[in-house]
Amino acid sequence: MTSKLILPSEIPWDEIKGSNLEELLYWLFDSMGAKDLEWRIGGKGAGTADQGRDLELSFFTPAPDGTLTKENWGVEAKGSGRTIEPSEVHKAVLNAAGKSHIEVLVIATNGRFSNPTRDWVKEWQGDHPRPKIKLWERTELEKLCSNNPLAIIRLHGRALSPQGKVQVAATKLWDYVSFTDEPTLESIWRKRKQVAIDERALFALVASEQANGDIALRSWALLVSNATLVSTLSTSLLNLFFLAIRADEKGVRQEPLVRAASYLIMVATRRLGRDRVSSLLSNMWDAVKDNKPRNLRTIILEPVLSTLQKELKDVCASDCRRVATSLEMLDEREVEHYWDRLEKGSKTKRKDRARLTVELYKHPCKVGLPLGNKVGCPLCHAKNPSAALEEFIGVVDQVVKFRSMEARKR
């Protein structure tokens, strides 16, 4: 239920005055389905709390015969936090009565209306059926905002419940290709036992962590079941191409999306095994309604698997006698704490680096890959991991098993 997104006690009503109240009302009516929203300036100066501004909008309601009837609303914002004087309500009502196109007048306040004011409106309404007067004080606004939380989400994120923050993170990524900030990620993580994370939310949290936070510190995939992990991996890969296009159109970085998908493959390989992950990555494209599903698979999987390859190469080569190479995807602290994403966490920061690779073929592979004088390290030399999918996932499986166990012993 949407009401669970909002913690009414956390809405800072005393701070919602003047233009802040008008903006809240604007987005509230927008989320309620209002049309023709117009934020007007009806007066000059700062002599009143709302500086003479109000809103006009329309609602369309269906008639029994299926036609739509248009109803014009006017809105007066009285943001002061106190009990509204009767004279202010009298003036607003009389002004609206002089506008023939206004059928409903809402007078909204973050404070209270006195009983005499309500009595006056009731008496006036008995003699004047048009416009219909609605008095919205703090309690009414609280209820409406709980049922239509996007207005509060836009303006006062601290009023969101932990589950509300999870749902907003998902909405921001999937609807707007926007990443959640690290303070919000941290606040959700602290309440992680209290929230439910579905496939949309998991990918949004992981991608946001790759963009703004630290996946080794908050490894979100460890919080979900294997079924949710598989569903998230499938959903993210099938939609990655379209998310990347939308990100490019909006000037948003694509890299966190790719790194999020590569992280999910690594975690899935560790938890589900090479055979299941290879089968999933090979067969999931069969359901894609496209005349070239294999091309789509290559377009999506190639950057994702290449990212995972480079990360594992950076980590695995860090103490390898056979291969010496400069870091390509990770920095030294990320290498040091890379396997914490399977266990715990530690702060890291990423930098771009040039790379140099030297391989000493006389030394065996530390993790046990079958290398030799003519077979080089696949983490360093594989040009297109998606072309040999099963072999690459086998490499991922062996490296992850060996290195994560080694990290756990340390």
C-alpha positions in Angstrom: 0.0 0.0 0.0 1.2 3.5 -0.8 0.4 4.7 2.6 3.4 2.7 3.9 5.7 4.8 1.9 5.2 7.8 4.1 5.9 8.4 7.8 3.3 11.2 8.6 5.1 12.1 11.8 8.2 12.9 9.8 6.6 15.4 7.4 8.0 18.8 8.5 4.7 20.7 8.4 5.9 23.7 10.3 8.5 24.3 7.5 6.0 24.0 4.7 5.0 27.6 4.2 4.5 30.1 1.4 5.8 28.8 -1.9 6.8 25.4 -0.3 3.2 24.7 0.5 2.1 25.8 -3.0 4.7 23.5 -4.6 3.6 20.6 -2.4 0.0 21.2 -3.5 1.1 21.4 -7.1 2.7 18.0 -7.0 -0.1 16.6 -4.8 -2.7 17.4 -7.4 -0.4 16.2 -10.2 -0.2 12.8 -8.5 -4.0 12.8 -8.0 -4.5 13.0 -11.7 -5.3 16.7 -12.1 -5.2 18.2 -15.6 -4.4 21.7 -16.9 -2.4 22.5 -13.8 -1.5 26.2 -13.6 0.6 27.8 -10.8 -0.6 31.4 -11.0 0.7 34.6 -9.4 -2.3 36.6 -8.4 -0.7 39.3 -6.4 2.5 41.2 -5.8 5.0 41.5 -3.0 5.5 39.4 0.1 2.7 40.9 2.2 0.9 37.5 2.7 2.3 34.1 3.6 1.5 32.7 0.1 2.5 36.0 -1.7 -0.8 36.0 -3.6 -0.2 32.8 -5.5 -2.7 30.0 -6.1 -3.4 27.1 -8.4 -6.0 26.3 -11.0 -6.6 22.9 -12.4 -9.2 20.5 -13.7 -10.5 17.1 -13.0 -12.4 14.9 -15.5 -15.1 12.6 -14.1 -17.0 10.0 -16.1 -20.8 10.3 -16.5 -23.1 7.2 -16.5 -23.1 7.4 -20.3 -19.4 7.2 -20.5 -18.7 10.9 -21.3 -16.3 12.9 -19.3 -17.3 16.0 -17.3 -14.8 18.7 -16.7 -14.7 20.3 -13.2 -12.5 23.4 -12.6 -10.8 23.8 -9.3 -9.1 26.8 -7.7 -6.7 26.4 -4.8 -5.6 29.0 -2.2 -2.6 28.1 -0.1 -2.5 29.5 3.4 0.9 28.3 4.8 1.6 29.7 8.2 1.5 26.9 10.7 -1.1 28.7 12.9 -4.8 28.8 13.1 -6.1 30.6 10.0 -8.0 33.8 10.7 -11.7 33.7 9.5 -11.1 36.9 7.5 -8.6 35.1 5.3 -11.1 32.4 4.5 -13.9 34.9 3.9 -11.7 36.8 1.4 -10.7 33.6 -0.5 -14.3 32.4 -0.7 -15.6 35.7 -1.9 -12.9 36.0 -4.5 -13.6 32.6 -5.9 -17.3 33.3 -5.9 -16.6 36.1 -8.3 -14.9 33.7 -10.8 -17.7 32.0 -12.8 -15.4 29.2 -14.1 -14.3 28.0 -10.6 -16.6 25.1 -9.5 -14.6 23.9 -6.5 -12.4 26.0 -4.2 -9.8 24.3 -1.9 -8.3 26.4 0.9 -5.3 24.5 2.2 -3.1 25.2 5.2 -0.3 23.5 7.2 -2.1 24.9 10.3 -5.7 24.6 11.5 -9.1 26.1 10.7 -11.1 27.3 13.8 -14.6 26.0 14.4 -16.2 29.4 13.8 -14.5 29.4 10.4 -15.9 26.0 9.5 -19.3 27.1 10.7 -19.2 30.2 8.5 -18.2 28.1 5.5 -21.0 25.7 6.1 -23.6 28.5 6.5 -22.3 30.3 3.4 -22.4 27.0 1.4 -26.0 26.6 2.3 -26.9 29.8 0.4 -24.2 29.5 -2.3 -23.9 26.0 -3.9 -21.2 27.2 -6.2 -18.3 27.1 -5.8 -18.1 24.1 -3.5 -15.7 24.9 -0.7 -13.2 22.4 0.7 -11.1 23.2 3.8 -7.8 21.1 3.9 -5.9 21.6 7.1 -2.9 19.6 8.3 -4.8 16.4 9.0 -6.4 16.3 5.6 -3.1 17.1 3.9 -1.4 14.3 5.9 -3.9 11.8 4.7 -3.8 12.9 1.1 0.0 12.9 1.0 0.1 9.4 2.5 -2.2 8.2 -0.3 -0.3 10.1 -3.0 3.3 10.1 -1.8 5.1 11.4 -4.8 4.5 15.0 -3.7 6.3 14.4 -0.4 9.0 12.3 -2.2 9.8 15.2 -4.4 10.1 17.7 -1.6 10.7 15.9 1.7 12.5 12.6 1.4 13.1 12.3 5.1 9.4 11.5 5.6 9.8 8.3 3.6 9.7 5.0 5.5 12.6 2.5 4.8 10.3 0.6 2.4 9.3 3.8 0.8 12.9 4.6 0.1 13.4 1.2 -1.5 10.4 1.8 -3.8 11.6 5.3 -4.7 15.0 4.0 -5.5 13.4 1.5 -7.9 11.2 4.1 -9.5 14.0 6.5 -10.0 16.1 4.0 -11.9 13.5 2.2 -14.0 11.3 5.3 -14.7 13.8 8.1 -14.8 17.3 6.4 -15.2 18.4 8.2 -12.0 20.6 6.8 -9.3 20.0 7.0 -5.5 22.5 9.0 -3.4 24.8 7.3 -0.9 23.2 8.7 2.3 19.9 7.2 1.2 21.6 3.9 0.4 23.2 3.9 3.8 19.9 4.7 5.6 18.2 1.7 3.8 21.0 -0.6 4.6 20.7 0.2 8.3 17.1 -0.9 8.1 17.7 -3.8 5.7 16.0 -6.4 7.9 12.8 -4.3 7.8 12.4 -4.0 4.0 11.4 -6.3 1.1 13.6 -6.1 -2.0 12.2 -7.3 -5.3 14.0 -7.6 -8.7 13.4 -4.0 -9.7 14.6 -2.7 -6.4 17.6 -4.9 -6.2 19.0 -3.8 -9.5 18.3 -0.2 -8.7 20.1 -0.5 -5.4 23.1 -2.3 -6.9 23.4 0.2 -9.8 23.1 3.1 -7.4 25.8 1.6 -5.2 28.1 1.2 -8.2 27.4 4.9 -9.2 27.5 6.6 -5.8 28.5 4.2 -3.1 30.5 1.0 -2.4 29.2 -2.4 -3.4 31.8 -4.1 -1.1 30.4 -2.2 1.9 26.7 -2.8 1.0 26.4 -6.0 -1.0 22.7 -5.9 -1.7 22.4 -9.3 -3.6 23.3 -11.0 -0.3 20.0 -9.9 1.1 17.7 -11.7 -1.4 16.8 -15.3 -2.1 18.3 -17.3 -5.0 15.0 -16.9 -6.9 15.1 -13.1 -6.6 18.7 -13.1 -7.6 18.0 -15.1 -10.8 14.9 -13.0 -11.6 17.0 -9.8 -11.1 19.8 -11.0 -13.3 17.4 -11.9 -16.1 15.3 -8.7 -15.8 18.4 -6.5 -15.7 20.1 -8.1 -18.7 17.0 -8.1 -20.8 16.4 -4.4 -20.1 20.0 -3.3 -20.0 20.2 -2.2 -23.6 17.1 0.0 -23.3 18.2 1.5 -20.0 21.6 2.3 -21.5 20.0 4.1 -24.4 17.8 6.2 -22.1 20.8 6.9 -19.9 22.8 8.2 -22.9 19.9 10.4 -24.0 19.7 11.9 -20.5 23.5 12.3 -20.1 23.6 9.7 -17.3 26.6 7.4 -16.9 26.0 3.9 -18.3 29.0 2.3 -16.5 27.1 1.7 -13.2 24.4 -0.2 -15.1 27.1 -2.5 -16.7 29.0 -3.0 -13.5 25.8 -3.8 -11.6 25.0 -6.6 -14.1 28.5 -8.0 -13.9 28.3 -8.0 -10.1 25.0 -10.0 -10.3 26.7 -12.5 -12.6 29.6 -12.9 -10.2 27.3 -13.4 -7.1 25.0 -15.7 -9.0 28.0 -17.9 -10.1 29.2 -18.1 -6.5 25.8 -19.0 -5.1 24.2 -21.1 -8.0 27.2 -22.6 -9.7 28.6 -22.4 -13.2 26.2 -24.7 -15.0 23.0 -22.9 -13.9 24.4 -19.4 -14.7 25.8 -20.5 -18.0 22.5 -22.0 -18.9 20.6 -18.9 -17.8 22.8 -16.6 -19.8 22.6 -18.8 -22.9 18.9 -19.5 -22.9 17.2 -16.4 -21.5 17.3 -14.7 -24.9 15.1 -17.3 -26.5 12.0 -15.4 -25.1 13.1 -12.1 -26.7 10.8 -11.1 -29.5 13.5 -10.0 -31.9 14.6 -11.5 -35.2 18.2 -11.4 -34.1 18.3 -12.5 -30.4 21.8 -13.7 -30.7 23.0 -10.3 -31.8 21.2 -8.7 -28.9 22.8 -11.2 -26.5 26.2 -10.3 -27.8 25.5 -6.5 -27.6 24.5 -6.8 -24.0 26.7 -9.5 -22.7 30.0 -8.4 -24.2 30.4 -5.2 -22.1 29.0 -6.9 -19.0 31.3 -9.9 -19.2 34.3 -7.8 -20.2 33.8 -5.7 -17.1 33.7 -8.8 -14.9 36.7 -10.1 -16.7 38.7 -6.9 -16.1 37.7 -6.7 -12.4 38.7 -10.4 -11.7 41.9 -9.9 -13.6 42.8 -6.9 -11.5 42.1 -8.8 -8.3 43.6 -12.2 -9.3 46.8 -10.7 -10.7 47.4 -8.7 -7.6 49.4 -11.5 -6.0 50.0 -13.8 -9.0 53.6 -14.9 -9.8 52.7 -15.7 -13.3 51.0 -12.4 -14.4 52.0 -8.9 -13.6 49.7 -6.2 -14.9 48.7 -2.7 -14.0 45.2 -2.1 -12.7 42.5 -1.5 -15.3 39.1 -1.3 -13.6 39.8 -1.2 -9.8 42.1 0.7 -7.5 44.3 -0.8 -4.8 41.7 -0.5 -2.0 39.0 -2.0 -4.3 41.3 -4.9 -5.0 42.0 -5.4 -1.3 38.4 -5.5 -0.4 36.9 -6.9 -3.5 35.7 -10.2 -2.0 34.0 -8.3 0.8 31.0 -8.2 -1.5 30.5 -11.8 -0.8 31.0 -11.4 3.0 31.3 -7.9 4.4 32.4 -4.4 3.4 35.1 -1.8 3.3 35.3 1.7 1.8 36.8 1.9 -1.7 37.1 4.5 -4.5 37.7 3.9 -8.2 40.1 5.6 -10.6 40.8 5.1 -14.3 44.3 3.7 -15.0 46.4 2.8 -18.0 47.5 -0.9 -18.0 50.6 -2.9 -18.7 50.6 -6.7 -18.6 53.5 -9.1 -18.3 52.9 -12.9 -18.1 55.6 -15.3 -17.0 54.6 -18.6 -18.6 56.8 -20.8 -16.4 54.7 -20.2 -13.4 51.4 -22.1 -12.8 48.1 -20.3 -12.2 47.6 -19.7 -8.5 43.9 -20.5 -8.6 44.4 -23.7 -10.7 43.4 -22.6 -14.2 44.9 -25.0 -16.8 47.4 -22.7 -18.3 50.8 -23.4 -19.9 53.4 -22.1 -22.3 50.9 -21.7 -25.1 47.8 -20.9 -23.0 47.7 -17.5 -21.4 45.5 -16.2 -18.5 42.0 -15.8 -19.8 41.4 -12.9 -17.5 44.1 -11.0 -19.2 43.8 -12.1 -22.8 40.2 -13.0 -23.6 38.9 -10.5 -26.2 35.3 -11.5 -26.2 34.1 -13.5 -23.2 30.5 -13.8 -24.5 31.8 -15.7 -27.6 32.9 -18.6 -25.3 30.3 -18.2 -22.6 30.5 -21.5 -20.8 34.3 -21.4 -20.7 34.3 -17.9 -19.3 31.7 -18.7 -16.6 33.8 -21.7 -15.7 36.8 -19.4 -15.2 34.6 -17.0 -13.1 33.4 -19.9 -11.0 37.0 -21.2 -10.3 38.4 -17.8 -9.5 35.5 -16.8 -7.3 35.6 -20.0 -5.3 39.4 -19.9 -4.8 39.7 -16.2 -4.0 36.6 -15.8 -1.8 37.7 -18.8 0.3 41.2 -17.3 0.5 39.8 -14.0 1.6 37.7 -15.7 4.2 40.7 -17.4 5.7 42.5 -14.0 6.0 
